[in-house]
Amino acid sequence: MLATPPFGASSNIALRRANIKPPLEVVVGDCCGYKYICFCIVLLEMVVLHGRLRMKGWKKNQWFLAYAFVAIIGTIFHFMYGWLQENKIAGYFFPVNESTWEHMKLVYFPMLLCGWIFVKRLSAQWLLGILVGTWLIPVLFYIYRGILGFDIAAFDIGTFFVAVAGAFWSIYHTLEANWGRNIQRWLKIFVVVQGILFVIFTYYPLNFGIFWEP
């Protein structure tokens, strides 16, 4: 025998359920985010199927796929901290605020991921590309801001895509370079130190402009 709820109980339950429903913009944002991630997974499969272990053998479409992969992953990373409900561990890998320093993560970590997927073993050229792309973010931002004297959202977004392009430009134009072990060792050290600094300064930033939110 089913128990009949007291008068008004069913309506109260309905009201409580209605009250805990997320706002419409959150639902729409999540749906768009999931579609974006699915598209990125498809792109990743294309990369794995068509990529080669040696970058010297890449064709133009493979370079484009690598660029698109980093650009899309970096864009997703911009929202991951919020999507993960501001998880503290997630903050080490994804931007926790709108500071220039935090936005440098959008190039650094996707480039690491892309390198691991594409070439398996990070070459000196790829390590240099990671550093170039990562630091192009503040360089481009402060150049255009210094010239104009104010921020433009479209330019802020554009600096990310230009920085990613700069990273791959650096990799492509140094493929034939024959660097010694010392240079490779120092590049590895710089990349590792950069990652450590991201972890440290995520929640304990210095009092410099690069760590300030606009």
Buried (B, 14 or more C-beta within 10 A) or exposed (E): EEEEEEEEEEEEEEEEEEEEEEEEEEEEBEEEBEEBBEEBEEBBEBBEEEBEEEBEEBEEEBBEBBBBBBBBBBBBBBBBBBBBEEEEEBBBBBBBBEBBBBBBBBBBBBBBBBBEBBBEEBBBBBBBBBBBBBBBBBBBBBEBBEEEEEEEEEBBEEBBBBBBBBBBBBBEEBEEEEBEEEBBEEBEEBBEEBBEEBEEBBEEBEEEEBBBEE
